[in-house]
């Protein structure tokens, strides 16, 4: 998912971010990777996932470093 195609739905953003980090963990690259430069899509995905407990768990399972101080985004209380 590119920034132009970015969805406002949290589920879509989480899914796109998890697919990106999994692609990097499996093959070291994603379809958005530029040649010879760090991947901005991977940086976005790690930042996006670090804001959710499930995302931090996925990053931990894939041994991808992330900012532990990222704020947790939660839905409204019911």
C-alpha positions as CSV (number, residue, x, y, z in Angstrom):
1,X,0.0,0.0,0.0
2,X,1.5,3.3,-1.0
3,X,0.8,6.7,0.7
4,X,-1.6,7.6,-2.1
5,X,-3.5,4.4,-1.6
6,X,-3.5,4.6,2.1
7,X,-6.7,3.6,3.8
8,X,-8.1,5.4,6.8
9,X,-9.2,2.0,8.3
10,X,-6.9,0.9,11.1
11,X,-7.3,-2.8,10.1
12,X,-6.2,-2.0,6.5
13,X,-3.2,-0.1,7.8
14,X,-2.2,-2.9,10.2
15,X,-2.6,-5.5,7.5
16,X,-0.5,-3.6,5.0
17,X,2.2,-2.9,7.6
18,X,2.3,-6.6,8.7
19,X,2.6,-7.8,5.1
20,X,5.5,-5.4,4.5
21,X,7.5,-6.5,7.6
22,X,6.8,-10.2,6.8
23,X,8.0,-9.6,3.2
24,X,11.2,-8.1,4.5
25,X,11.7,-10.8,7.1
26,X,11.1,-13.6,4.5
27,X,12.9,-12.3,1.4
28,X,14.6,-9.1,2.6
29,X,12.5,-6.9,0.2
30,X,9.0,-5.8,-0.7
31,X,7.6,-4.6,-4.0
32,X,8.2,-1.0,-2.9
33,X,11.9,-1.4,-2.1
34,X,14.2,1.0,-3.9
35,X,17.5,-0.3,-5.2
36,X,20.4,0.2,-2.9
37,X,18.5,2.5,-0.4
38,X,16.7,1.8,2.8
39,X,13.0,1.0,2.2
40,X,10.7,3.8,3.3
41,X,7.8,1.3,3.2
42,X,9.5,-0.8,5.8
43,X,10.3,2.2,8.0
44,X,6.6,3.2,7.8
45,X,5.5,-0.4,8.6
46,X,7.7,-0.7,11.6
47,X,6.5,2.7,12.9
48,X,2.9,1.8,12.3
49,X,3.1,-1.6,14.0
50,X,5.0,-0.2,17.0
51,X,1.8,1.7,18.0
52,X,-0.2,-1.5,18.7
53,X,0.4,-4.3,21.2
54,X,-0.2,-7.0,18.5
55,X,2.1,-5.1,16.1
56,X,4.9,-5.0,18.7
57,X,4.4,-8.7,19.3
58,X,4.8,-9.4,15.6
59,X,7.9,-7.2,15.4
60,X,9.4,-9.1,18.4
61,X,8.6,-12.4,16.8
62,X,10.3,-11.4,13.6
63,X,13.3,-9.9,15.5
64,X,12.7,-6.5,14.0
65,X,13.9,-3.6,16.2
66,X,11.4,-0.9,17.0
67,X,10.8,2.0,19.3
68,X,9.5,0.6,22.6
69,X,8.2,4.0,23.6
70,X,5.6,4.2,20.8
71,X,2.2,5.1,22.1
72,X,-0.5,2.5,22.2
73,X,-3.5,3.2,20.0
74,X,-6.7,1.8,21.4
75,X,-10.3,2.1,20.3
76,X,-13.0,3.8,22.4
77,X,-14.1,2.2,25.6
78,X,-17.4,0.4,25.5
